[in-house]
Amino acid sequence: MLYIKFDIKDPAKFTDFQKVFDHMLKTRQPGFEFEEEDIEGPSTEEEWNRMTDREWEELKKKWREEVEPEVKRYRELIPDYANEFLESYIGFDEKKAGVFAFDTLGIFNYLEFTFEVDMDKLEKFDETSGVVEFSTGNFPFGGMERFLMTLKAFDLIPTECYNGFIVYEFDWKNDFYHEAIDLIEKTREYKEKFR
């Protein structure tokens, strides 16, 4: 069982993250498909020809205002404060990665599809700390950095992690960069629980 322990800086933001976690659970269910609304137009040529100018203008307006389904989901699940943090992270990452950087929708796509893990549990220990547990049989499972940044976007500050190999403590150098302090004895104890 992989895990990330975190400090909760704002309990309301933990509640907001719970919605993202629940969405991640839902997208990992076998056979899951998004329910998407299509803006229907007339179905036959005859119906198209009978449309009034006003009906035609209203239909064009609906089409222009239609938002891509993933953009709509992103806006529903990611509050402005979290989006602002992720945008800042992307700016930081672009300096580091150059043309290989990604955007907020890329992070959201990762949360929905390319973070190849099963989300097992999100637990609040008390008002100031919690843990998210997940599992995978597929290493490297999409990596954890973008998930760590998503936690931070909701003011859930990662403090300790088991990444499948070692338990380590986070030493945050700035908002977006940390060094890992390996906890060898804690790793041994943690792995022993599963033998």
C-alpha positions in Angstrom: 0.0 0.0 0.0 1.5 3.3 -1.1 0.6 6.4 0.9 1.2 10.1 1.3 0.7 11.7 4.7 0.0 15.4 4.8 -0.7 18.4 7.0 -4.1 20.0 6.5 -3.7 23.8 6.4 -7.4 24.5 5.8 -10.1 22.0 6.6 -12.5 23.5 4.0 -9.9 22.8 1.3 -9.6 19.2 2.5 -13.4 18.9 1.9 -12.8 20.4 -1.6 -10.1 17.8 -2.3 -12.5 15.0 -1.1 -14.5 15.8 -4.3 -11.4 15.3 -6.5 -10.6 12.1 -4.7 -14.2 10.8 -5.2 -13.9 11.7 -8.9 -10.6 9.8 -9.1 -12.3 6.7 -7.5 -15.2 6.9 -9.9 -12.9 7.2 -13.0 -11.1 4.0 -12.0 -14.2 1.8 -11.9 -14.3 -1.0 -14.5 -16.3 0.1 -17.6 -16.6 3.7 -16.4 -17.7 6.2 -19.0 -18.4 9.9 -18.6 -22.0 11.1 -19.1 -21.6 13.8 -21.7 -24.3 16.1 -22.9 -24.5 16.7 -26.6 -26.2 19.8 -27.9 -28.5 18.3 -30.5 -29.4 20.0 -33.7 -32.1 19.0 -36.1 -31.7 15.3 -37.1 -32.9 15.5 -40.7 -32.2 17.8 -43.6 -35.9 18.7 -43.7 -35.7 19.8 -40.0 -32.7 21.9 -40.8 -34.6 23.6 -43.7 -37.6 24.4 -41.4 -35.5 26.2 -38.8 -36.3 29.8 -38.4 -33.4 32.4 -38.3 -34.0 32.8 -34.6 -33.8 29.0 -33.9 -30.6 28.9 -36.0 -29.0 31.8 -34.1 -30.0 30.2 -30.7 -28.4 26.8 -31.8 -25.2 28.5 -32.9 -25.0 30.4 -29.6 -25.3 27.1 -27.7 -22.6 25.6 -29.8 -20.3 28.5 -29.2 -20.9 28.4 -25.5 -20.4 24.7 -25.2 -17.4 23.8 -23.2 -15.2 20.7 -23.8 -16.3 18.0 -21.3 -12.9 17.8 -19.6 -12.8 21.6 -19.2 -16.3 21.5 -17.6 -15.2 18.7 -15.2 -12.0 20.6 -14.3 -14.0 23.8 -13.5 -16.5 21.8 -11.4 -13.8 20.1 -9.3 -10.8 22.5 -9.2 -11.5 25.7 -7.3 -9.9 29.0 -8.3 -7.4 28.9 -5.5 -6.2 25.4 -6.6 -6.1 26.4 -10.2 -4.0 29.4 -9.3 -1.5 27.2 -7.5 -1.3 24.7 -10.4 -0.8 27.5 -12.9 2.1 28.8 -10.7 3.5 25.2 -10.6 3.3 25.0 -14.4 5.2 28.2 -14.7 7.9 26.8 -12.4 8.0 23.5 -14.3 8.2 25.2 -17.7 11.5 26.9 -16.5 12.7 23.4 -15.5 11.3 21.3 -18.3 11.0 23.8 -21.2 8.9 22.6 -24.1 8.1 19.3 -22.2 6.0 21.0 -19.6 2.2 20.5 -19.4 -0.9 22.6 -18.6 -3.6 22.3 -16.0 -5.8 20.1 -18.2 -2.8 17.8 -18.6 -2.6 17.6 -14.8 -6.4 16.9 -14.7 -6.0 14.2 -17.4 -3.3 12.6 -15.3 -5.5 12.6 -12.3 -8.3 11.0 -14.3 -6.4 8.5 -16.4 -2.6 8.4 -16.4 -1.9 8.2 -12.7 -2.2 4.5 -12.9 -3.2 3.7 -9.3 -6.2 2.5 -7.4 -7.3 5.1 -4.9 -7.8 3.2 -1.7 -8.5 5.7 1.1 -8.5 9.3 2.0 -8.5 9.7 5.7 -8.4 12.7 8.1 -6.6 11.8 11.3 -7.6 15.0 13.0 -8.1 18.7 12.0 -4.5 19.1 11.0 -3.3 15.9 9.4 -4.4 13.0 7.1 -3.3 10.4 4.6 -4.2 9.2 1.1 -3.5 5.6 0.4 -3.3 4.0 -3.1 -2.0 0.9 -4.7 -0.7 -0.2 -8.0 0.9 -3.2 -9.7 2.3 -1.0 -12.4 5.5 0.9 -11.7 6.2 3.7 -12.4 2.4 4.3 -12.5 2.6 7.8 -13.9 4.8 9.2 -11.2 3.7 11.2 -8.1 4.9 14.7 -8.7 1.7 16.0 -10.2 -0.3 14.3 -7.5 1.9 15.9 -4.9 1.3 19.3 -6.5 -2.5 18.6 -6.6 -2.4 17.9 -2.8 -0.5 21.2 -2.3 -3.0 23.1 -4.5 -5.6 22.2 -1.8 -3.2 23.2 1.1 -2.6 19.5 1.9 1.1 19.6 2.5 2.8 16.2 2.0 5.0 15.3 5.0 5.8 11.6 4.5 5.4 9.1 1.7 5.9 5.4 0.8 6.5 5.3 -2.9 6.7 1.5 -3.3 10.4 1.4 -2.5 11.1 3.6 0.5 9.4 5.6 3.2 10.7 9.2 3.0 10.0 12.5 4.7 9.5 15.7 2.6 11.9 18.6 3.1 10.1 21.3 1.1 12.6 23.8 -0.3 9.9 26.0 -1.9 6.3 25.6 -3.0 7.2 23.2 -5.8 10.4 21.5 -4.9 11.3 19.1 -2.1 14.2 16.8 -1.2 13.5 13.4 0.1 14.9 12.3 3.5 15.0 8.5 3.3 13.7 6.8 6.5 15.4 3.4 6.3 14.2 2.0 9.7 10.6 3.1 9.1 10.8 1.5 5.6 11.9 -1.8 7.1 9.1 -1.6 9.7 6.5 -0.7 7.1 7.4 -3.5 4.7 7.5 -6.0 7.6 3.7 -5.3 8.2 3.0 -6.9 4.8 5.0 -10.0 5.1 
